[in-house]
Amino acid sequence: MEILTNILSEEQFRQVLGVVMSLLTERGISDVAVSFGFTPDAPQQDDVGVGYTVPIGDVPSFIAERERTKGFRLDLFDCWIEPLTLDARFCFCNDRDVHVTSDSVEVLDSIRAHWRAKGFNGYPDDLKKNA
């Protein structure tokens, strides 16, 4: 199953990264696997799809370092974040929206509620409300 945000501004996209890290921290998760998608504009990324285990508190700086040194751009290329102890996978998509996949309805409902509390919609459920 999947939920996603609407298309976000660059600032909102980076805010959602912080919101997701906050939610995972609240759930007691300390580490995630972070991997990056291929980008034709950054051939120096020779480790596409490789998952790096990163402490939750270091994820934003880990991504920023990748942007600084490897030509990656969070709002232009895909970045996957997968909590090591939670049935969820977050894709910070090149379309500047965030997708979450999980087999757990409870996990998706919890993420959707957390997004709403921070002012972001989670689709497809919120799409029905706004139609």
ZIZI-V939424 format. One record per run of one state. SS is the DSSP state (H for helix, E for strand, C for the rest). FROM is the first residue (numbers start at 0). LEN is the number of residues. If there is no record, write none. Layout:
ss->SS from->FROM len->LEN
ss->SS from->FROM len->LEN
//
This chain:
ss->C from->0 len->1
ss->E from->1 len->3
ss->C from->4 len->5
ss->H from->9 len->17
ss->C from->26 len->4
ss->E from->30 len->6
ss->C from->36 len->15
ss->E from->51 len->4
ss->H from->55 len->15
ss->C from->70 len->8
ss->E from->78 len->5
ss->C from->83 len->5
ss->E from->88 len->4
ss->C from->92 len->5
ss->E from->97 len->4
ss->C from->101 len->3
ss->H from->104 len->13
ss->C from->117 len->5
ss->E from->122 len->1
ss->C from->123 len->1
ss->H from->124 len->6
ss->C from->130 len->1
//
